[in-house]
Amino acid sequence: MTTYESDRKPGFWRRLWNRLTGRRPEARSEQPATATSPAASVPITPLTESIDAGTPLAIPAMGEAYDFQVQVEATWSAAVTDLDDLRTRADRHSESVRRAVRDVVWQVGRAFAPHRALDAERAMVEALPADFCFTDAGVSLRCQVKLRVRPDARVVDVLLAYSLMRVRADNVEAAAARWREILTGFTGQDVGDLVLPYAAQLTDKPFAASVTGLENARHQARTDLADVLDRAAKSHTRVGLFEFAESYEAALHAFRRSQGLPVGSGDDS
């Protein structure tokens, strides 16, 4: 309570003396004799700092032969005066965060094949708590964790070769299709796959070799089938089954024309 000078009443003798001398009482002074007010506390704005929590964690993948490499990034926040203070406090609890994260994601990693790092990362993030809280010398620390998961280096080598193979196959397919369109346009008619071997030669040497081998095998199979039909027609002719022979002959000619083979019947014997 604030105390004013005028609030202190004069004693009996002071009042008697004032009355005898005709002195009037002093007017009240509104200035406080002692005025005290509590110091207002200024709130401290929390500071935030992101810190890598050491080397990546090696978390076993499905089958135990390969490990996921899990990089932990911790974002610390606390109501402190400077970042150095925050970093010092965070360092004291970084290892606790690493252990807590490892305990959570250890079992998650075993549920995913070694090449499924992205799926494993999503599941690990889902399994983690929203944040980790600590009290350091009366200051509350809050830690939020981000994870980055990569496959084992040995798996990366295999995935790289496989990925490059797929890219090459897609490029060869697009180029071969374009060359086939160009060659078909030059012929002025729809020749289908007949120009594919030539398009392959203009696209990629290994692809051309594979297409040529496939085309040779298909051509040989078509020739063998035509020979079977030819022999069947001749056999029916020799035994007098002319109607069957004519049917086989017609089928043979139609097949040869459809497959681009010579229409001649071969040896008439």
Helices and strands as residue ranges (DSSP letters): E 3-4, G 5-7, H 12-21, E 32-34, E 47-52, E 57-60, E 67-78, H 83-91, H 94-109, H 117-127, E 132-136, E 139-150, H 153-187, G 192-195, H 196-201, H 205-238, H 242-259
